[in-house]
Amino acid sequence: MPSSPPVSLTPKGDQLAPKGDQLAPLLDRIASALERLTPPPIVEAGFETADAFVWHAADSSLAPVPNVNRVDMALLRGIDRVRDQLVQNTERFARGLPANNALLWGARGMGKSSLVKAVHAEINRRHAAAPNFRPLKLIEIHREDIESLPVLMGKVRKAPYSFLVFCDDLSFDAEDTKYKSLKAVLEGGIEGRPENVVFYATSNRRHLLPRDMMDNERSTAINPGEAVEEKVSLSDRFGLWLGFHRCSQDEYLEMVFGYADHFGLQLDRAIMQAESLEWATTRGSRSGRTAWQFIQDLAGRLEQRLEV
């Protein structure tokens, strides 16, 4: 008997390929699927859209902040000397004159970060009517994003504005090497700090590094002096050091009464004094932050809103 022709298990090419009228819809579906998998492009707002921004290192973008969380300069009590120094330094910078990077260090809750934000607003207010004045821009960078500072500097270097780059609660741990990047940006490197940028930082530590870390370096290094100098030299990059110290009882009460008068809180002065002192005692701290927290509690009990 004649043998049957072999059966092909492989489909013919024309059975696999879609016909011409089916190809276009298939390609459209593939393109739509790829678009859904691709993240949307970053649409970064221009510097003219706001006076304050937050730097996001993950996607190298600046998010505008329409309403900055800050208090009026007049409400910051007990820090007159450092306030005037920071205002003068920022004023010179805004006018295009030489100015220093500033490190605001010291006791917690004494208004370090509040002062930076208040000074930024005050300088823009003072010069708002000046001809050809461009508002000073405030950019906040988070401590964990310090290594991305060179990228941020590249974005603002040629912009027609002056920038106050601000890092709140800046400090470094024993195994943290980000401080080396900060040192290079502040003064080192080939390009150096852009002329239109000044860097302000707040910290509870004068040298930004824990004392036990420095003591450990001193005890284990072959040359203890050089090891400690490497760490301490970071704070030397800040030309302006402003110390914030714990306030006295009189200064604390001045803050409390200043807030109460500003917001029109009606309560007998003797009662307010006794309650505010008790409030500070229970927290073990007299500071501007403690005074503000007491005022918030008092306003709540008086059923009065605080319009900052």
ZIQUI-V239433 format. One record per pair of residues at least 24 apart in sequence whose ideal C-beta (glycine too) atoms are under 10 Angstrom apart, sorted by the first residue. I is the first residue (numbers start at 1). J is the second residue. D is the distance in whole Angstrom. If there is no record, write none. Layout:
{{I/J/D} {I/J/D}}
This chain:
{{44/155/9} {46/159/9} {47/134/9} {47/135/9} {47/137/6} {47/139/10} {47/155/10} {47/156/8} {47/159/6} {47/160/8} {47/161/5} {47/163/9} {48/134/9} {48/135/9} {48/137/10} {48/160/10} {48/161/9} {50/135/9} {50/137/8} {50/138/9} {51/120/8} {51/121/8} {51/124/6} {51/135/5} {51/136/7} {51/137/6} {51/138/7} {51/161/10} {52/117/8} {52/120/7} {52/121/9} {52/135/10} {52/136/10} {52/137/7} {52/138/4} {52/139/8} {52/140/7} {52/164/9} {52/166/9} {53/137/7} {53/138/7} {53/139/5} {53/140/7} {53/141/10} {53/152/10} {53/156/10} {53/163/9} {53/165/10} {54/138/10} {54/139/8} {54/140/5} {54/141/8} {54/142/8} {54/145/10} {55/139/6} {55/140/7} {55/141/5} {55/142/8} {55/145/6} {55/148/7} {55/149/9} {55/151/9} {55/152/5} {55/155/9} {55/156/10} {55/165/8} {55/166/10} {55/167/10} {56/141/9} {56/142/9} {56/145/8} {56/148/9} {57/141/8} {57/142/8} {57/144/8} {57/145/4} {57/146/9} {57/147/8} {57/148/4} {57/149/9} {57/151/7} {57/152/8} {58/145/8} {58/148/9} {60/148/7} {60/151/5} {60/152/8} {60/154/9} {60/155/7} {61/155/9} {62/137/9} {62/139/7} {62/140/10} {62/152/8} {62/155/7} {62/156/9} {63/140/10} {65/138/8} {65/139/10} {65/140/8} {68/117/6} {68/118/10} {68/120/8} {68/121/7} {68/138/7} {68/140/9} {69/113/10} {69/114/9} {69/117/8} {69/308/8} {70/113/9} {70/114/6} {70/115/10} {70/116/9} {70/117/4} {70/118/6} {70/119/10} {70/120/8} {70/121/6} {70/138/10} {70/308/8} {71/111/8} {71/114/6} {71/115/9} {71/117/8} {71/118/6} {71/121/10} {71/259/9} {71/262/9} {71/288/9} {71/292/8} {71/308/6} {72/114/10} {72/118/7} {72/121/8} {72/122/9} {72/262/8} {72/308/8} {73/114/9} {73/115/8} {73/117/10} {73/118/4} {73/119/7} {73/121/8} {73/122/5} {73/125/9} {74/118/9} {74/122/10} {74/258/8} {74/262/8} {75/111/9} {75/114/8} {75/118/8} {75/255/8} {75/258/6} {75/259/6} {75/261/10} {75/262/6} {75/263/9} {75/288/9} {75/291/10} {75/292/9} {75/295/10} {75/308/9} {76/110/9} {76/111/5} {76/114/6} {76/115/6} {76/118/6} {76/119/10} {76/255/9} {76/258/9} {76/288/7} {77/111/9} {77/247/8} {77/251/7} {77/252/9} {77/253/10} {77/254/5} {77/255/5} {77/256/9} {77/257/9} {77/258/5} {77/259/9} {77/288/7} {77/291/8} {78/110/8} {78/111/8} {78/244/9} {78/245/9} {78/246/10} {78/247/5} {78/248/8} {78/250/9} {78/251/4} {78/252/8} {78/254/7} {78/255/6} {78/258/9} {78/286/10} {78/287/9} {78/288/7} {78/291/9} {79/104/10} {79/106/10} {79/110/7} {79/111/6} {79/112/9} {79/114/9} {79/115/7} {79/242/9} {79/243/10} {79/244/6} {79/245/9} {79/247/9} {79/251/9} {79/255/10} {79/288/8} {81/242/9} {81/243/9} {82/106/9} {82/110/9} {82/111/9} {82/112/9} {82/115/7} {82/240/10} {82/241/10} {82/242/4} {82/243/7} {82/244/7} {82/245/10} {83/111/9} {83/115/6} {83/118/8} {83/119/8} {83/122/10} {83/242/9} {85/240/7} {85/241/10} {85/242/6} {86/112/10} {86/115/6} {86/116/7} {86/118/9} {86/119/5} {86/122/10} {86/200/8} {86/240/8} {86/242/6} {87/115/9} {87/118/9} {87/119/6} {87/122/7} {87/123/7} {87/126/9} {88/119/10} {88/240/10} {89/119/9} {89/198/8} {89/200/9} {89/239/9} {89/240/6} {89/242/9} {90/116/9} {90/119/5} {90/120/7} {90/122/8} {90/123/5} {90/136/8} {90/162/10} {90/164/7} {90/198/8} {90/200/8} {91/119/9} {91/122/9} {91/123/6} {91/126/8} {91/127/9} {91/136/10} {92/198/10} {93/123/8} {93/136/8} {93/162/6} {93/163/10} {93/164/8} {93/195/10} {93/196/9} {93/197/9} {93/198/5} {94/120/10} {94/123/5} {94/124/8} {94/126/9} {94/127/6} {94/130/10} {94/133/8} {94/134/9} {94/135/9} {94/136/5} {94/162/6} {94/164/9} {94/198/9} {95/123/9} {95/127/8} {95/130/9} {95/133/9} {95/162/9} {96/162/8} {96/195/8} {96/196/9} {98/195/9} {98/198/10} {98/239/10} {99/162/10} {99/164/10} {99/198/5} {99/239/8} {99/240/8} {100/198/7} {100/199/9} {100/200/10} {100/237/10} {100/238/7} {100/239/3} {100/240/4} {100/241/9} {101/165/9} {101/185/10} {101/186/6} {101/187/8} {101/193/8} {101/197/9} {101/198/6} {101/199/4} {101/200/7} {101/201/8} {101/237/6} {101/238/5} {101/239/6} {101/240/7} {102/164/10} {102/166/10} {102/198/8} {102/199/8} {102/200/5} {102/201/8} {102/202/9} {102/238/6} {102/239/8} {102/240/4} {102/241/8} {102/242/6} {103/170/8} {103/199/9} {103/200/8} {103/201/6} {103/202/8} {103/203/7} {103/205/10} {103/206/8} {103/207/9} {103/208/8} {103/234/9} {103/235/6} {103/236/10} {103/237/9} {103/238/4} {103/239/9} {103/240/7} {103/241/5} {103/242/7} {103/243/9} {104/166/10} {104/168/10} {104/170/10} {104/200/7} {104/201/7} {104/202/5} {104/203/7} {104/238/9} {104/240/9} {104/241/8} {104/242/5} {104/243/8} {104/244/7} {105/170/9} {105/171/10} {105/201/9} {105/202/7} {105/203/5} {105/204/7} {105/205/6} {105/206/5} {105/207/9} {105/208/8} {105/235/8} {105/238/9} {105/241/7} {105/242/7} {105/243/6} {105/244/7} {106/202/9} {106/203/8} {106/204/7} {106/205/9} {106/206/8} {106/241/10} {106/242/8} {106/243/5} {106/244/3} {106/245/6} {106/246/8} {107/204/8} {107/243/9} {107/244/5} {107/245/6} {107/246/5} {107/247/8} {107/285/9} {107/286/10} {107/287/7} {107/288/10} {107/289/10} {108/169/9} {108/202/10} {108/204/6} {108/244/9} {108/246/9} {108/285/8} {108/287/7} {108/289/7} {108/290/10} {109/204/10} {109/244/9} {109/246/9} {109/247/9} {109/283/10} {109/285/7} {109/286/9} {109/287/3} {109/288/6} {109/289/3} {109/290/6} {109/291/9} {109/292/9} {109/293/9} {110/243/10} {110/244/4} {110/245/7} {110/246/7} {110/247/7} {110/251/10} {110/255/10} {110/286/10} {110/287/5} {110/288/6} {110/289/8} {110/290/10} {111/202/10} {111/244/7} {111/247/10} {111/255/9} {111/287/8} {111/288/5} {111/289/8} {111/291/10} {111/292/9} {112/168/8} {112/169/9} {112/200/10} {112/201/9} {112/202/4} {112/203/8} {112/204/9} {112/242/8} {112/244/6} {112/288/10} {113/140/9} {113/166/8} {113/167/10} {113/168/5} {113/169/8} {113/200/9} {113/201/10} {113/202/5} {114/202/10} {114/288/7} {114/289/9} {114/292/9} {115/200/9} {115/202/9} {115/242/8} {115/244/9} {115/288/10} {116/140/9} {116/164/8} {116/166/5} {116/167/10} {116/168/8} {116/200/5} {116/201/9} {116/202/7} {117/164/10} {117/166/8} {117/168/9} {119/164/8} {119/200/9} {120/164/6} {120/166/8} {120/200/9} {123/162/10} {123/164/9} {134/159/10} {134/160/6} {134/161/5} {134/162/7} {134/196/10} {135/161/7} {135/162/9} {136/161/8} {136/162/5} {136/163/8} {136/164/6} {136/196/10} {136/198/9} {137/161/5} {137/162/7} {137/163/5} {137/164/7} {137/165/9} {137/196/9} {137/197/10} {138/163/8} {138/164/5} {138/165/8} {138/166/6} {138/200/9} {139/163/6} {139/164/7} {139/165/5} {139/166/7} {139/167/10} {139/197/9} {139/199/10} {140/164/10} {140/165/8} {140/166/5} {140/167/7} {140/168/7} {141/165/6} {141/166/7} {141/167/5} {141/168/9} {141/170/9} {141/199/9} {141/201/9} {142/167/7} {142/168/8} {142/169/9} {142/170/10} {143/167/6} {143/168/8} {143/169/6} {143/170/6} {143/171/7} {143/172/8} {143/176/9} {143/178/8} {143/182/10} {143/201/9} {143/203/10} {144/176/10} {144/178/8} {145/178/9} {146/170/8} {146/172/9} {146/176/9} {146/178/5} {146/179/8} {146/180/10} {146/181/6} {146/182/5} {146/185/8} {146/201/10} {147/177/9} {147/178/5} {147/180/9} {147/181/5} {147/182/9} {147/185/10} {148/178/10} {148/181/9} {149/178/9} {149/181/6} {149/182/7} {149/184/9} {149/185/5} {149/186/9} {149/193/10} {149/197/10} {149/199/8} {150/181/7} {150/184/8} {150/185/6} {150/189/8} {150/191/9} {152/185/9} {152/197/9} {153/185/6} {153/189/9} {153/191/8} {153/192/9} {153/193/7} {153/194/6} {153/197/7} {153/199/10} {154/191/9} {154/194/9} {156/194/7} {156/196/7} {156/197/6} {157/191/8} {157/193/10} {157/194/4} {157/195/9} {157/196/7} {157/197/8} {158/194/8} {158/196/9} {159/194/9} {159/196/7} {159/197/10} {160/196/8} {161/196/7} {161/197/10} {162/194/10} {162/195/9} {162/196/5} {162/197/8} {162/198/8} {163/194/8} {163/196/6} {163/197/5} {163/198/8} {163/199/9} {164/197/8} {164/198/6} {164/199/8} {164/200/6} {165/193/9} {165/194/10} {165/197/6} {165/198/7} {165/199/5} {165/200/7} {165/201/9} {166/198/10} {166/199/8} {166/200/5} {166/201/7} {166/202/8} {167/199/8} {167/200/8} {167/201/5} {167/202/8} {167/203/9} {168/200/9} {168/201/8} {168/202/5} {168/203/9} {169/201/9} {169/202/6} {169/203/7} {169/204/8} {170/199/10} {170/200/10} {170/201/4} {170/202/7} {170/203/5} {170/204/10} {170/205/9} {170/208/6} {170/234/10} {171/201/9} {171/202/10} {171/203/5} {171/204/7} {171/205/6} {171/207/10} {171/208/6} {171/209/7} {171/210/8} {172/203/10} {172/205/9} {172/207/10} {172/208/6} {172/209/5} {172/210/8} {172/213/8} {172/231/9} {172/234/8} {173/209/8} {173/210/7} {173/213/7} {174/209/8} {174/210/7} {174/212/8} {174/213/5} {174/214/10} {174/216/7} {174/217/9} {175/213/9} {176/209/9} {176/213/9} {179/208/7} {179/209/7} {179/230/9} {179/231/8} {179/233/10} {179/234/5} {179/235/10} {179/237/10} {180/230/9} {180/234/8} {182/208/9} {182/234/7} {182/237/8} {183/230/9} {183/233/7} {183/234/5} {183/235/10} {183/236/9} {183/237/6} {184/237/9} {185/237/9} {186/234/8} {186/236/9} {186/237/4} {186/238/7} {186/239/10} {187/236/9} {187/237/5} {187/238/10} {187/239/9} {188/237/8} {193/237/9} {198/239/10} {198/240/10} {199/237/9} {199/238/8} {200/238/9} {200/240/9} {200/242/10} {201/235/10} {201/237/10} {201/238/7} {202/242/9} {202/244/9} {203/235/9} {203/238/10} {204/244/9} {205/235/9} {206/232/9} {206/235/7} {206/241/7} {206/243/8} {207/231/7} {207/232/5} {207/233/9} {207/234/7} {207/235/5} {207/236/9} {208/232/9} {208/234/6} {208/235/6} {208/237/10} {208/238/9} {209/234/7} {209/235/9} {244/287/9} {244/288/9} {246/285/8} {246/286/7} {246/287/7} {247/280/10} {247/285/10} {247/286/5} {247/287/6} {247/288/7} {247/290/9} {247/291/9} {248/286/8} {249/273/10} {249/276/10} {249/277/7} {249/280/8} {249/286/6} {250/286/10} {251/286/8} {251/287/10} {251/288/9} {251/291/9} {252/276/7} {252/277/8} {252/279/10} {252/280/6} {252/285/9} {252/286/4} {252/287/7} {252/288/8} {252/290/7} {252/291/6} {252/294/9} {253/277/8} {253/280/9} {253/286/9} {253/291/8} {254/291/9} {255/286/9} {255/287/8} {255/288/5} {255/289/10} {255/290/9} {255/291/4} {255/292/8} {255/294/9} {255/295/9} {256/280/9} {256/286/10} {256/288/10} {256/290/9} {256/291/5} {256/292/9} {256/294/6} {256/295/7} {256/298/9} {257/291/9} {257/295/10} {258/288/10} {258/291/8} {258/295/9} {259/288/9} {259/291/6} {259/292/7} {259/294/8} {259/295/4} {259/296/9} {259/298/9} {259/299/9} {259/306/9} {260/291/10} {260/294/9} {260/295/7} {260/298/7} {260/299/9} {262/295/9} {262/306/9} {262/307/10} {262/308/10} {263/295/7} {263/296/10} {263/298/9} {263/299/7} {263/302/10} {263/304/7} {263/305/9} {263/306/5} {263/307/8} {263/308/9} {264/299/10} {264/302/10} {264/304/8} {264/306/10} {265/295/7} {265/298/6} {265/299/6} {265/301/10} {265/302/6} {265/304/6} {265/306/9} {266/302/7} {266/304/8} {267/298/7} {267/301/9} {267/302/7} {272/298/7} {275/301/10}}
